[in-house]
Amino acid sequence: MAIGLVALTLQGMVLAGGQSPDLAPVVSDKPMTADQLAIYRIVLKVWMDNGKGKHVVHLAIQTSPFSLSDMDADCGKSLGFVAGPKGEVHRFRKEDVTLLKPSKVELVDPDAQSKEVAENDPGNHIGPGNSIANAVANGFAHGLTRLSEIRFDKDQTHAILWYDFSCGRTCGNGATVLMERKNGAWGIMRHCSTSIAGLGLEREVEGDC
């Protein structure tokens, strides 16, 4: 994720496998499993590597629901993912942050951080004395990252989730991510349902999932 004239944005939660907003999420009282944390760590690491680790990841303290019924038909549906408890989400604990390294993660209240995102929207800060690059960099520094629940297949060899990074109305990135376990270790298989938008530039990219 390069900081420059182009910022990335995800076009809605449904595209990324989100869940309808009319169902109130239920927070599980169980800690996340080693597999869940390993997958989140990899997704965050790739995001941080692409961004060269310049900013702290303001991670929503609670995951977001993932509904298989809302999945893109071409995004891993043939792998037979198993639906989890309806509306269930998990909460990251302080001790989980250590397991998400090397990413620089700060757990945040998503509603409070969303206000910071709005206040630092690059579109509102471009003008005399402040370049597009500076406005976007500032927006990135106050962005909000959300991670969805993870769905596994029956053999626990494949997993799917989405991530969403928002730093303004036309600033952010996101995608659905397919994961695969090989030789006991999780890795990214491919991305799909990814869209790209920027200040004055928009294009959509559909991955071959």
N, CA, C and O of each residue as an XYZ file, in Angstrom:
836
protein
N       0.856     -1.183      0.000
C       0.000      0.000      0.000
C       0.890      1.230      0.000
O       1.400      1.626      1.048
N       1.080      1.833     -1.156
C       1.999      2.957     -1.257
C       1.305      4.252     -0.904
O       0.165      4.481     -1.308
N       1.992      5.109     -0.143
C       1.469      6.424      0.167
C       1.866      7.343     -0.965
O       3.058      7.531     -1.207
N       0.928      7.911     -1.655
C       1.206      8.779     -2.781
C      -0.065      9.414     -3.254
O      -0.964      9.697     -2.462
N      -0.146      9.643     -4.562
C      -1.323     10.308     -5.097
C      -2.524      9.390     -5.121
O      -3.665      9.850     -5.151
N      -2.269      8.087     -5.108
C      -3.370      7.138     -5.201
C      -3.627      6.500     -3.857
O      -2.699      6.008     -3.216
N      -4.875      6.501     -3.418
C      -5.284      5.802     -2.206
C      -6.252      4.719     -2.611
O      -6.898      4.812     -3.654
N      -6.357      3.685     -1.784
C      -7.178      2.541     -2.130
C      -8.415      2.489     -1.267
O      -8.376      2.872     -0.098
N      -9.510      2.022     -1.829
C     -10.726      1.893     -1.032
C     -11.506      0.657     -1.418
O     -11.508      0.262     -2.583
N     -12.162      0.051     -0.465
C     -13.009     -1.111     -0.688
C     -14.435     -0.644     -0.920
O     -14.948      0.172     -0.154
N     -15.085     -1.147     -1.962
C     -16.425     -0.708     -2.297
C     -17.463     -1.536     -1.558
O     -18.158     -2.351     -2.164
N     -17.571     -1.331     -0.251
C     -18.647     -1.934      0.532
C     -18.294     -3.271      1.139
O     -17.478     -4.023      0.606
N     -18.928     -3.553      2.269
C     -18.665     -4.786      2.979
C     -19.199     -6.004      2.237
O     -18.617     -7.083      2.353
N     -20.300     -5.870      1.468
C     -20.857     -7.021      0.776
C     -19.864     -7.547     -0.236
O     -19.722     -8.760     -0.390
N     -19.160     -6.639     -0.943
C     -18.144     -7.042     -1.900
C     -17.076     -7.874     -1.235
O     -16.582     -8.837     -1.820
N     -16.712     -7.516     -0.021
C     -15.636     -8.206      0.679
C     -16.123     -9.367      1.520
O     -15.328     -9.984      2.229
N     -17.411     -9.682      1.461
C     -17.914    -10.799      2.239
C     -18.488    -10.375      3.556
O     -18.511    -11.169      4.496
N     -18.962     -9.130      3.664
C     -19.502     -8.630      4.915
C     -20.882     -9.166      5.198
O     -21.419     -9.955      4.420
N     -21.461     -8.744      6.308
C     -22.755     -9.256      6.730
C     -23.739     -8.113      6.833
O     -23.352     -6.976      7.102
N     -25.015     -8.408      6.619
C     -26.043     -7.384      6.669
C     -26.034     -6.683      8.016
O     -25.870     -7.323      9.055
N     -26.215     -5.338      7.999
C     -26.101     -4.574      9.230
C     -27.258     -4.741     10.202
O     -27.186     -4.247     11.328
N     -28.352     -5.443      9.785
C     -29.511     -5.541     10.657
C     -29.335     -6.620     11.725
O     -30.179     -6.748     12.613
N     -28.252     -7.398     11.653
C     -28.013     -8.437     12.640
C     -26.961     -7.951     13.623
O     -25.809     -7.727     13.252
N     -27.365     -7.788     14.889
C     -26.433     -7.312     15.906
C     -25.413     -8.407     16.195
O     -25.804     -9.539     16.478
N     -24.120     -8.104     16.133
C     -23.103     -9.125     16.399
C     -23.109     -9.572     17.853
O     -23.452     -8.803     18.752
N     -22.729    -10.816     18.071
C     -22.622    -11.386     19.406
C     -21.146    -11.647     19.666
O     -20.514    -12.401     18.926
N     -20.584    -11.035     20.708
C     -19.161    -11.178     20.992
C     -18.916    -12.481     21.746
O     -19.478    -12.705     22.818
N     -18.071    -13.336     21.175
C     -17.736    -14.607     21.814
C     -16.923    -14.364     23.078
O     -16.114    -13.438     23.137
N     -17.141    -15.197     24.083
C     -16.347    -15.084     25.307
C     -15.108    -15.974     25.253
O     -14.358    -16.059     26.226
N     -14.890    -16.640     24.110
C     -13.732    -17.512     23.948
C     -12.571    -16.737     23.323
O     -12.787    -15.897     22.448
N     -11.345    -17.012     23.765
C     -10.187    -16.357     23.134
C     -10.003    -16.874     21.714
O     -10.482    -17.957     21.376
N      -9.315    -16.109     20.890
C      -9.050    -16.542     19.528
C      -8.089    -17.727     19.539
O      -7.237    -17.853     20.419
N      -8.247    -18.587     18.542
C      -7.383    -19.764     18.435
C      -6.031    -19.366     17.837
O      -5.867    -18.274     17.294
N      -5.072    -20.283     17.955
C      -3.748    -20.046     17.369
C      -3.851    -19.868     15.858
O      -3.126    -19.059     15.280
N      -4.754    -20.624     15.208
C      -4.922    -20.496     13.758
C      -5.478    -19.117     13.391
O      -5.011    -18.484     12.444
N      -6.469    -18.663     14.142
C      -7.039    -17.343     13.854
C      -5.975    -16.253     13.971
O      -5.848    -15.411     13.081
N      -5.227    -16.266     15.040
C      -4.207    -15.242     15.256
C      -3.093    -15.337     14.218
O      -2.559    -14.315     13.787
N      -2.740    -16.556     13.816
C      -1.709    -16.723     12.787
C      -2.155    -16.113     11.466
O      -1.368    -15.465     10.776
N      -3.421    -16.324     11.118
C      -3.951    -15.779      9.868
C      -4.020    -14.253      9.935
O      -3.620    -13.574      8.990
N      -4.520    -13.717     11.034
C      -4.573    -12.256     11.169
C      -3.171    -11.655     11.109
O      -2.969    -10.595     10.517
N      -2.214    -12.328     11.718
C      -0.836    -11.830     11.727
C      -0.299    -11.732     10.300
O       0.346    -10.745      9.945
N      -0.561    -12.748      9.487
C      -0.065    -12.759      8.115
C      -0.700    -11.641      7.299
O      -0.008    -10.934      6.566
N      -2.019    -11.477      7.425
C      -2.705    -10.422      6.678
C      -2.159     -9.052      7.061
O      -1.901     -8.219      6.192
N      -1.981     -8.815      8.355
C      -1.450     -7.534      8.810
C      -0.003     -7.343      8.362
O       0.391     -6.239      7.989
N       0.784     -8.408      8.398
C       2.187     -8.296      7.999
C       2.300     -7.910      6.531
O       3.110     -7.052      6.178
N       1.506     -8.526      5.678
C       1.533     -8.188      4.254
C       1.126     -6.733      4.056
O       1.737     -6.012      3.268
N       0.096     -6.307      4.773
C      -0.344     -4.906      4.677
C       0.765     -3.971      5.139
O       1.019     -2.947      4.505
N       1.432     -4.320      6.247
C       2.487     -3.468      6.771
C       3.705     -3.471      5.849
O       4.327     -2.427      5.652
N       4.054     -4.623      5.282
C       5.189     -4.689      4.380
C       4.953     -3.824      3.150
O       5.855     -3.129      2.683
N       3.730     -3.877      2.631
C       3.409     -3.062      1.463
C       3.488     -1.578      1.798
O       3.858     -0.762      0.954
N       3.137     -1.232      3.038
C       3.197      0.157      3.457
C       4.512      0.522      4.107
O       4.678      1.639      4.596
N       5.475     -0.436      4.116
C       6.814     -0.226      4.658
C       6.803      0.130      6.145
O       7.754      0.719      6.658
N       5.702     -0.240      6.837
C       5.661     -0.089      8.286
C       5.761      1.323      8.799
O       6.260      1.545      9.903
N       5.296      2.289      8.021
C       5.457      3.688      8.423
C       4.460      4.129      9.481
O       4.714      5.083     10.216
N       3.333      3.445      9.563
C       2.278      3.893     10.468
C       1.816      2.772     11.393
O       1.881      1.590     11.055
N       1.356      3.172     12.547
C       0.724      2.231     13.473
C      -0.603      1.778     12.873
O      -1.333      2.582     12.295
N      -0.911      0.495     13.010
C      -2.198     -0.032     12.561
C      -3.205      0.182     13.680
O      -3.104     -0.446     14.733
N      -4.168      1.056     13.462
C      -5.248      1.250     14.413
C      -6.303      0.176     14.120
O      -7.163      0.347     13.257
N      -6.214     -0.923     14.852
C      -7.044     -2.095     14.594
C      -8.301     -2.081     15.457
O      -8.225     -1.952     16.679
N      -9.457     -2.214     14.810
C     -10.714     -2.306     15.552
C     -10.621     -3.455     16.540
O     -10.255     -4.570     16.170
N     -10.948     -3.190     17.784
C     -10.760     -4.173     18.843
C     -11.651     -5.395     18.666
O     -11.408     -6.442     19.267
N     -12.679     -5.258     17.842
C     -13.625     -6.343     17.618
C     -13.654     -6.708     16.144
O     -13.659     -5.821     15.290
N     -13.672     -7.994     15.831
C     -13.789     -8.413     14.442
C     -15.178     -8.075     13.908
O     -16.087     -7.754     14.673
N     -15.328     -8.151     12.598
C     -16.617     -7.904     11.955
C     -17.186     -9.223     11.445
O     -16.425    -10.129     11.106
N     -18.504     -9.345     11.385
C     -19.107    -10.598     10.902
C     -18.715    -10.904      9.460
O     -18.432     -9.997      8.677
N     -18.702    -12.163      9.127
C     -18.461    -12.615      7.751
C     -19.577    -13.582      7.398
O     -19.699    -14.648      8.002
N     -20.385    -13.210      6.423
C     -21.496    -14.061      6.011
C     -21.160    -14.757      4.695
O     -20.897    -14.097      3.690
N     -21.169    -16.081      4.701
C     -20.887    -16.828      3.482
C     -21.936    -16.574      2.410
O     -21.643    -16.684      1.220
N     -23.149    -16.238      2.815
C     -24.205    -15.993      1.839
C     -23.946    -14.733      1.026
O     -24.500    -14.563     -0.060
N     -23.095    -13.843      1.558
C     -22.785    -12.607      0.851
C     -21.498    -12.700      0.028
O     -21.080    -11.724     -0.595
N     -20.875    -13.879      0.029
C     -19.622    -14.029     -0.702
C     -19.808    -13.880     -2.190
O     -20.836    -14.268     -2.745
N     -18.805    -13.314     -2.834
C     -18.749    -13.274     -4.284
C     -18.712    -14.713     -4.788
O     -17.936    -15.523     -4.281
N     -19.533    -15.039     -5.774
C     -19.634    -16.412     -6.266
C     -18.298    -16.958     -6.762
O     -18.073    -18.168     -6.732
N     -17.406    -16.069     -7.221
C     -16.130    -16.509     -7.778
C     -14.996    -16.445     -6.765
O     -13.834    -16.636     -7.123
N     -15.320    -16.178     -5.509
C     -14.261    -15.973     -4.518
C     -14.201    -17.128     -3.519
O     -14.511    -16.953     -2.341
N     -13.808    -18.292     -3.989
C     -13.571    -19.418     -3.105
C     -14.787    -20.193     -2.666
O     -14.680    -21.015     -1.755
N     -15.949    -19.970     -3.275
C     -17.141    -20.691     -2.826
C     -17.016    -22.193     -3.025
O     -17.600    -22.968     -2.267
N     -16.258    -22.615     -4.037
C     -16.120    -24.046     -4.320
C     -15.311    -24.775     -3.260
O     -15.288    -26.006     -3.250
N     -14.655    -24.058     -2.376
C     -13.830    -24.688     -1.348
C     -14.648    -25.202     -0.166
O     -14.113    -25.894      0.700
N     -15.930    -24.873     -0.122
C     -16.811    -25.429      0.906
C     -16.553    -24.916      2.304
O     -16.394    -25.706      3.235
N     -16.508    -23.606      2.465
C     -16.292    -23.034      3.791
C     -17.499    -23.274      4.688
O     -18.641    -23.294      4.230
N     -17.220    -23.457      5.973
C     -18.262    -23.771      6.949
C     -18.701    -22.496      7.659
O     -17.872    -21.733      8.154
N     -20.009    -22.274      7.703
C     -20.539    -21.092      8.391
C     -20.352    -21.241      9.892
O     -20.603    -22.310     10.449
N     -19.918    -20.184     10.542
C     -19.770    -20.192     11.998
C     -21.072    -19.786     12.662
O     -22.074    -19.585     11.975
N     -21.083    -19.661     13.977
C     -22.280    -19.209     14.689
C     -22.766    -17.874     14.132
O     -21.970    -16.957     13.933
N     -24.048    -17.764     13.883
C     -24.607    -16.593     13.221
C     -24.350    -15.312     14.018
O     -24.728    -15.203     15.184
N     -23.711    -14.363     13.373
C     -23.484    -13.062     13.991
C     -22.367    -13.017     15.019
O     -22.141    -11.974     15.634
N     -21.651    -14.145     15.222
C     -20.619    -14.166     16.257
C     -19.349    -13.453     15.789
O     -18.904    -13.625     14.655
N     -18.788    -12.663     16.673
C     -17.511    -12.003     16.430
C     -16.614    -12.222     17.642
O     -17.060    -12.709     18.680
N     -15.345    -11.856     17.494
C     -14.385    -12.008     18.574
C     -13.757    -10.663     18.914
O     -13.749     -9.739     18.101
N     -13.240    -10.576     20.115
C     -12.575     -9.356     20.566
C     -11.081     -9.651     20.768
O     -10.699    -10.619     21.424
N     -10.261     -8.786     20.183
C      -8.824     -8.921     20.401
C      -8.498     -8.533     21.840
O      -9.033     -7.558     22.368
N      -7.622     -9.303     22.464
C      -7.164     -9.014     23.820
C      -5.787     -8.351     23.748
O      -5.101     -8.443     22.730
N      -5.396     -7.700     24.809
C      -4.096     -7.036     24.825
C      -2.972     -8.031     24.568
O      -1.993     -7.718     23.892
N      -3.126     -9.239     25.119
C      -2.071    -10.239     24.932
C      -2.002    -10.744     23.493
O      -0.978    -11.280     23.070
N      -3.100    -10.571     22.735
C      -3.094    -10.988     21.332
C      -2.186    -10.087     20.497
O      -1.617    -10.531     19.499
N      -2.049     -8.830     20.899
C      -1.258     -7.877     20.125
C       0.176     -8.366     19.960
O       0.776     -8.195     18.899
N       0.726     -8.976     21.011
C       2.090     -9.497     20.942
C       2.215    -10.551     19.849
O       3.250    -10.641     19.189
N       1.167    -11.348     19.653
C       1.191    -12.412     18.660
C       0.951    -11.901     17.252
O       1.119    -12.648     16.287
N       0.561    -10.638     17.116
C       0.335    -10.053     15.797
C       1.578     -9.357     15.249
O       1.566     -8.858     14.123
N       2.638     -9.323     16.031
C       3.880     -8.709     15.566
C       4.453     -9.514     14.401
O       4.228    -10.721     14.312
N       5.219     -8.828     13.472
C       5.909     -7.552     13.657
C       5.087     -6.303     13.379
O       5.616     -5.194     13.468
N       3.805     -6.451     13.045
C       2.992     -5.260     12.808
C       2.909     -4.411     14.071
O       2.870     -4.931     15.186
N       2.882     -3.105     13.874
C       2.732     -2.176     14.999
C       1.242     -1.905     15.181
O       0.661     -1.061     14.499
N       0.636     -2.639     16.116
C      -0.813     -2.630     16.265
C      -1.243     -1.908     17.537
O      -0.669     -2.103     18.609
N      -2.257     -1.076     17.392
C      -2.901     -0.437     18.538
C      -4.393     -0.746     18.455
O      -5.041     -0.408     17.464
N      -4.941     -1.384     19.485
C      -6.364     -1.711     19.493
C      -7.170     -0.456     19.780
O      -6.855      0.292     20.705
N      -8.218     -0.223     18.982
C      -9.002      1.002     19.116
C     -10.492      0.699     19.073
O     -10.928     -0.327     18.550
N     -11.250      1.617     19.636
C     -12.709      1.595     19.481
C     -13.007      2.070     18.061
O     -12.642      3.192     17.708
N     -13.657      1.252     17.243
C     -13.858      1.630     15.840
C     -14.697      2.888     15.649
O     -14.462      3.644     14.705
N     -15.666      3.127     16.523
C     -16.491      4.330     16.387
C     -15.665      5.586     16.648
O     -15.771      6.574     15.920
N     -14.840      5.537     17.695
C     -13.998      6.685     18.014
C     -12.967      6.922     16.917
O     -12.707      8.065     16.539
N     -12.375      5.830     16.404
C     -11.357      5.989     15.361
C     -11.979      6.471     14.055
O     -11.338      7.192     13.290
N     -13.220      6.077     13.796
C     -13.912      6.533     12.589
C     -14.066      8.049     12.587
O     -14.029      8.677     11.530
N     -14.239      8.636     13.769
C     -14.325     10.090     13.862
C     -12.988     10.726     13.494
O     -12.946     11.769     12.841
N     -11.891     10.088     13.921
C     -10.564     10.594     13.545
C     -10.355     10.484     12.050
O      -9.762     11.368     11.431
N     -10.850      9.385     11.464
C     -10.738      9.207     10.015
C     -11.438     10.354      9.296
O     -10.894     10.937      8.358
N     -12.663     10.674      9.751
C     -13.426     11.753      9.118
C     -12.730     13.099      9.275
O     -12.700     13.903      8.343
N     -12.173     13.339     10.455
C     -11.511     14.618     10.709
C     -10.237     14.782      9.894
O      -9.829     15.904      9.593
N      -9.608     13.663      9.538
C      -8.344     13.709      8.805
C      -8.483     13.222      7.358
O      -7.494     12.839      6.733
N      -9.695     13.237      6.838
C      -9.948     12.849      5.455
C      -9.074     13.693      4.527
O      -9.163     14.920      4.556
N      -8.223     13.056      3.695
C      -7.343     13.823      2.811
C      -8.081     14.816      1.922
O      -7.563     15.886      1.603
N      -9.302     14.446      1.525
C     -10.069     15.337      0.662
C     -10.387     16.678      1.291
O     -10.667     17.651      0.591
N     -10.342     16.729      2.624
C     -10.651     17.978      3.322
C      -9.410     18.795      3.646
O      -9.516     19.905      4.168
N      -8.224     18.249      3.338
C      -6.994     18.914      3.774
C      -6.038     19.241      2.630
O      -4.876     19.574      2.863
N      -6.521     19.147      1.418
C      -5.698     19.510      0.267
C      -5.958     20.973     -0.080
O      -7.104     21.378     -0.273
N      -4.923     21.736     -0.156
C      -5.089     23.156     -0.462
C      -3.762     23.879     -0.382
O      -2.709     23.244     -0.319
N      -3.802     25.199     -0.383
C      -2.570     25.985     -0.299
C      -1.736     25.595      0.914
O      -2.223     25.596      2.045
N      -0.476     25.261      0.663
C       0.422     24.919      1.765
C       0.361     23.471      2.193
O       1.129     23.059      3.063
N      -0.543     22.672      1.602
C      -0.637     21.254      1.972
C      -0.869     20.426      0.715
O      -1.939     20.485      0.110
N       0.132     19.664      0.332
C       0.070     18.889     -0.910
C      -0.839     17.667     -0.765
O      -1.227     17.287      0.340
N      -1.164     17.069     -1.902
C      -1.956     15.837     -1.882
C      -1.207     14.744     -1.120
O      -1.796     14.010     -0.326
N       0.103     14.648     -1.373
C       0.902     13.606     -0.709
C       0.873     13.764      0.804
O       0.743     12.774      1.525
N       0.990     14.985      1.291
C       0.962     15.221      2.741
C      -0.411     14.917      3.315
O      -0.528     14.341      4.397
N      -1.453     15.309      2.583
C      -2.825     15.063      3.057
C      -3.102     13.570      3.140
O      -3.717     13.103      4.099
N      -2.651     12.817      2.134
C      -2.865     11.365      2.134
C      -2.053     10.704      3.249
O      -2.548      9.807      3.931
N      -0.804     11.148      3.433
C       0.034     10.586      4.494
C      -0.602     10.804      5.861
O      -0.584      9.910      6.708
N      -1.158     11.975      6.074
C      -1.829     12.262      7.345
C      -3.071     11.393      7.506
O      -3.361     10.904      8.598
N      -3.806     11.204      6.403
C      -4.979     10.340      6.456
C      -4.612      8.913      6.814
O      -5.291      8.270      7.615
N      -3.512      8.411      6.206
C      -3.050      7.059      6.508
C      -2.700      6.922      7.986
O      -2.997      5.898      8.601
N      -2.080      7.932      8.550
C      -1.632      7.874      9.940
C      -2.794      7.785     10.914
O      -2.612      7.357     12.053
N      -3.999      8.186     10.480
C      -5.172      8.142     11.349
C      -6.199      7.100     10.882
O      -7.340      7.104     11.343
N      -5.796      6.212      9.972
C      -6.731      5.257      9.396
C      -7.210      4.199     10.382
O      -6.640      4.016     11.458
N      -8.267      3.515      9.983
C      -8.865      2.446     10.787
C      -8.820      1.148      9.999
O      -9.249      1.099      8.846
N      -8.294      0.085     10.630
C      -8.253     -1.235     10.018
C      -9.254     -2.154     10.695
O      -9.313     -2.236     11.922
N     -10.031     -2.836      9.890
C     -10.986     -3.825     10.402
C     -10.641     -5.192      9.822
O     -10.247     -5.305      8.661
N     -10.792     -6.222     10.640
C     -10.610     -7.600     10.194
C     -11.910     -8.355     10.433
O     -12.548     -8.208     11.475
N     -12.288     -9.158      9.460
C     -13.531     -9.920      9.617
C     -13.282    -11.218     10.364
O     -12.140    -11.606     10.614
N     -14.368    -11.874     10.712
C     -14.284    -13.240     11.202
C     -13.670    -14.118     10.109
O     -13.712    -13.767      8.931
N     -13.111    -15.239     10.496
C     -12.486    -16.172      9.551
C     -13.380    -17.393      9.394
O     -13.904    -17.923     10.373
N     -13.547    -17.826      8.169
C     -14.291    -19.053      7.901
C     -13.316    -20.103      7.361
O     -12.507    -19.820      6.478
N     -13.407    -21.317      7.907
C     -12.531    -22.410      7.507
C     -13.322    -23.456      6.717
O     -14.543    -23.549      6.841
N     -12.612    -24.236      5.907
C     -13.263    -25.373      5.279
C     -13.267    -26.545      6.260
O     -12.721    -26.443      7.358
N     -13.884    -27.653      5.858
C     -14.045    -28.782      6.779
C     -12.719    -29.383      7.222
O     -12.600    -29.873      8.345
N     -11.726    -29.346      6.344
C     -10.433    -29.947      6.659
C      -9.480    -28.967      7.339
O      -8.348    -29.321      7.669
N      -9.945    -27.730      7.548
C      -9.104    -26.699      8.167
C      -7.807    -26.470      7.383
O      -6.768    -26.150      7.959
N      -7.889    -26.640      6.061
C      -6.718    -26.399      5.214
C      -6.869    -25.114      4.395
O      -5.906    -24.642      3.791
N      -8.069    -24.559      4.379
C      -8.312    -23.294      3.695
C      -9.122    -22.382      4.611
O      -9.894    -22.844      5.451
N      -8.932    -21.095      4.432
C      -9.664    -20.118      5.236
C      -9.931    -18.883      4.378
O      -9.227    -18.625      3.401
N     -10.951    -18.133      4.757
C     -11.300    -16.917      4.029
C     -11.687    -15.836      5.035
O     -12.303    -16.120      6.063
N     -11.323    -14.609      4.730
C     -11.677    -13.456      5.555
C     -11.557    -12.217      4.700
O     -11.067    -12.287      3.573
N     -11.995    -11.079      5.217
C     -11.731     -9.822      4.527
C     -11.092     -8.839      5.494
O     -11.257     -8.932      6.710
N     -10.354     -7.890      4.917
C      -9.801     -6.786      5.698
C     -10.211     -5.484      5.026
O     -10.447     -5.441      3.818
N     -10.291     -4.441      5.808
C     -10.715     -3.143      5.296
C      -9.937     -2.057      6.012
O      -9.958     -1.982      7.240
N      -9.253     -1.219      5.257
C      -8.531     -0.081      5.810
C      -9.170      1.186      5.264
O      -9.263      1.364      4.050
N      -9.608      2.063      6.156
C     -10.270      3.296      5.746
C      -9.522      4.497      6.293
O      -9.198      4.555      7.479
N      -9.250      5.457      5.415
C      -8.626      6.709      5.846
C      -9.319      7.905      5.213
O      -8.732      8.985      5.140
N     -10.554      7.736      4.753
C     -11.314      8.839      4.191
C     -12.294      8.347      3.146
O     -12.398      7.148      2.886
N     -13.018      9.295      2.543
C     -14.047      8.927      1.575
C     -13.468      8.259      0.336
O     -14.104      7.371     -0.231
N     -12.292      8.659     -0.094
C     -11.641      8.031     -1.243
C     -10.237      7.591     -0.863
O      -9.302      7.690     -1.658
N     -10.104      7.110      0.346
C      -8.781      6.733      0.854
C      -8.898      5.465      1.681
O      -9.623      5.437      2.676
N      -8.201      4.427      1.285
C      -8.217      3.178      2.025
C      -7.917      2.010      1.118
O      -7.631      2.203     -0.064
N      -7.976      0.815      1.638
C      -7.875     -0.370      0.790
C      -8.556     -1.535      1.475
O      -8.833     -1.495      2.673
N      -8.822     -2.566      0.706
C      -9.481     -3.721      1.284
C      -9.619     -4.830      0.269
O      -9.542     -4.595     -0.937
N      -9.821     -6.031      0.755
C      -9.973     -7.174     -0.140
C     -10.448     -8.380      0.649
O     -10.349     -8.421      1.876
N     -10.959     -9.352     -0.072
C     -11.198    -10.671      0.491
C      -9.927    -11.475      0.283
O      -9.316    -11.408     -0.783
N      -9.522    -12.240      1.300
C      -8.264    -12.978      1.243
C      -8.528    -14.469      1.431
O      -9.174    -14.882      2.394
N      -8.026    -15.258      0.511
C      -8.091    -16.714      0.646
C      -6.758    -17.206      1.182
O      -5.699    -16.830      0.679
N      -6.813    -18.050      2.206
C      -5.610    -18.571      2.860
C      -5.543    -20.087      2.676
O      -6.562    -20.758      2.520
N      -4.330    -20.598      2.698
C      -4.133    -22.041      2.570
C      -3.054    -22.497      3.549
O      -2.037    -21.829      3.729
N      -3.298    -23.653      4.180
C      -2.309    -24.223      5.093
C      -1.502    -25.287      4.348
O      -2.056    -26.250      3.818
N      -0.176    -25.092      4.319
C       0.717    -26.064      3.707
C       1.841    -26.381      4.684
O       2.471    -25.483      5.243
N       2.077    -27.669      4.877
C       3.135    -28.102      5.786
C       2.984    -27.466      7.165
O       3.966    -27.124      7.824
N       1.720    -27.317      7.585
C       1.441    -26.811      8.924
C       1.472    -25.304      9.076
O       1.242    -24.795     10.173
N       1.755    -24.568      7.990
C       1.861    -23.111      8.082
C       0.864    -22.448      7.141
O       0.653    -22.899      6.015
N       0.251    -21.363      7.625
C      -0.715    -20.624      6.813
C      -0.009    -19.638      5.894
O       1.003    -19.041      6.263
N      -0.552    -19.477      4.702
C      -0.048    -18.484      3.761
C      -1.184    -17.965      2.905
O      -2.229    -18.605      2.796
N      -0.984    -16.807      2.299
C      -2.014    -16.225      1.438
C      -2.040    -16.968      0.105
O      -1.018    -17.114     -0.565
N      -3.221    -17.427     -0.256
C      -3.416    -18.142     -1.511
C      -3.661    -17.141     -2.642
O      -3.050    -17.235     -3.707
N      -4.548    -16.195     -2.404
C      -4.827    -15.134     -3.371
C      -5.786    -14.112     -2.774
O      -6.410    -14.358     -1.742
N      -5.895    -12.962     -3.435
C      -6.848    -11.924     -3.058
C      -7.940    -11.859     -4.122
O      -7.710    -12.219     -5.276
N      -9.115    -11.405     -3.734
C     -10.154    -11.142     -4.726
C     -11.068    -10.043     -4.200
O     -10.968     -9.639     -3.042
N     -11.967     -9.562     -5.069
C     -12.880     -8.475     -4.720
C     -12.115     -7.269     -4.188
O     -12.454     -6.718     -3.140
N     -11.098     -6.872     -4.911
C     -10.297     -5.720     -4.531
C     -10.640     -4.547     -5.428
O     -10.751     -4.709     -6.643
N     -10.807     -3.375     -4.853
C     -11.062     -2.192     -5.664
C     -10.040     -1.124     -5.341
O      -9.517     -1.060     -4.228
N      -9.762     -0.285     -6.326
C      -8.780      0.775     -6.158
C      -9.425      2.100     -6.528
O     -10.087      2.206     -7.560
N      -9.236      3.103     -5.694
C      -9.752      4.432     -5.990
C      -8.771      5.456     -5.459
O      -8.002      5.178     -4.540
N      -8.802      6.641     -6.042
C      -7.892      7.682     -5.584
C      -8.475      9.058     -5.785
O      -9.602      9.200     -6.259
N      -7.730     10.051     -5.435
C      -8.169     11.425     -5.582
C      -8.105     11.806     -7.052
O      -7.068     12.235     -7.558
N      -9.245     11.639     -7.729
C      -9.295     11.953     -9.146
C      -9.023     10.752    -10.028
O      -9.002     10.891    -11.251
N      -8.810      9.547     -9.437
C      -8.531      8.357    -10.222
C      -9.241      7.182     -9.594
O      -9.118      6.950     -8.392
N      -9.996      6.424    -10.407
C     -10.686      5.248     -9.884
C     -10.575      4.116    -10.877
O     -10.674      4.328    -12.086
N     -10.372      2.921    -10.376
C     -10.446      1.730    -11.197
C     -10.697      0.548    -10.276
O     -10.321      0.575     -9.104
N     -11.330     -0.485    -10.805
C     -11.647     -1.655     -9.993
C     -10.880     -2.845    -10.509
O     -10.733     -3.022    -11.719
N     -10.395     -3.656     -9.606
C      -9.630     -4.838     -9.966
C     -10.335     -6.052     -9.375
O     -10.547     -6.110     -8.164
N     -10.689     -6.993    -10.185
C     -11.325     -8.232     -9.700
C     -10.295     -9.344     -9.767
O      -9.821     -9.685    -10.851
N      -9.945     -9.907     -8.635
C      -8.980    -11.000     -8.612
C      -9.600    -12.285     -9.114
O     -10.817    -12.456     -9.047
N      -8.794    -13.173     -9.607
C      -9.263    -14.462    -10.093
C      -9.253    -15.459     -8.950
O      -8.284    -16.194     -8.757
N     -10.352    -15.477     -8.190
C     -10.431    -16.395     -7.042
C     -11.313    -17.548     -7.377
O     -11.512    -18.435     -6.546
